[in-house]
Amino acid sequence: MTGSTANTGDLGLFDTTFSTGATVLSALALLIGIGFMVMGYQDMALPVVGTELSILTGMVGLLAGLFVGLVAFVAAVYMEPGFDDEH
């Protein structure tokens, strides 16, 4: 059995510092995107900036958060360890 088929069940999201950071970034981006969606659906304003959101801007914020979260999650799963992390 080769090494690539032996490790298919383990994603290794918390093995290196890079993959841990990318996983945390992915989760935060997903939560922020959901927050934008909820605030846009309820016609709320952003807490710090004060800009009022519509349902369209809420959906744009959700899609941007999902995009960043997906890219960070793929990077966490498929990136190889760097020079300072030995595996």
Secondary structure, 3 states (H helix, E strand, C coil): CCHHHHCCCCCCCCCCHHHHHHHHHHHHHHHHHHHHHHHHHCCCECCCCCCECCHHHHHHHHHHHHHHHHHHHHHHHHCCCCCCCCC
